[in-house]
């Protein structure tokens, strides 16, 4: 018979049963807000409830990728490659801002989840600075090339969704198409 205090139920344990810390949980109020936002984004109640605790449900690109996962034919979703491109471009834009000395005041959840920022990053070497500037320039040129063919809104929407984390509900059907065009253009160089 076991004696001592009772085990905590919400704790990760190793093979020997030793506690490895509490499982991180999202506040129930936050889950409820996410469910409402997912419902507004067009998800069924069941899908929204199942995926509200998913990290992807917390930011625009993630929600759009969830839409694609739910239905690959949904014109409102973005593929895994487009999602990865948007995340890579987000990191590049923020790194470029830090190197060039301008500040982006908007902190998207996706960026916070992957490390909390670049303000605490060590001073980059000259070769890294040149590489980031070159890649940023290549991305800018790719977006502007897409804008020549499809209009300036491609760049505006791509920046808004990837960097500023515009709400999914603020994006029209045409905006979603422009976002995919922008992400595909960036995907050629990121």
Steps between C-alpha positions, in 0.01 A plus 500: 500500500627840400539774760577869467335774306278442199642540151404810306282395208624755238869417515729345241688198637798300381504118471573466873209727595712801600335836442637701207286810555146603440352482153467845353136584445325787329265704715135390449397857418762511224369171364147641492619808310689280252192284445296814419773628267525165322121495459516852349772372266253244365582186697230268631442496876654153530815593308536828690466319834756233407759748371455798733793387715723448194778761480407558135161636606666797671610698192388575146738278302430213737123533463533512121715188509243326722238583235716333237553197724123469549430525127781514246257639240398794725606820319531667842789284617875495446715192445781382725757650261321836500472492880873422535582779253295751699673398823845523338421841355374620840833402659695662216309830520554516876868413470541764227329760721739425786806523277387818325401665827127551448241360736197291425255558781265217414587165661311216339428192711688286251813702559461498876452121497828439319735678732378832626679743274830608366578782740709258706680351198877542485647756260508334156816464297547703183444196278168428671392864462576492127311170463191631680501821297534303176219260591276789609571676169425180306169463686409864436577459129294178482202673663530803272516271197177334615350847553582598141288208381224502765494843664658661807242342732704175480784660696268680742298189587808277525664743743176544693435129545860388559649790697207694650282192564181646351190313618373237258160670494661817362619314189265488203489214251718709264741579786544127565583448134746791510659353815554166327653681201734692735598188694565309177721784374692510830527121495723528194766693697453438875 
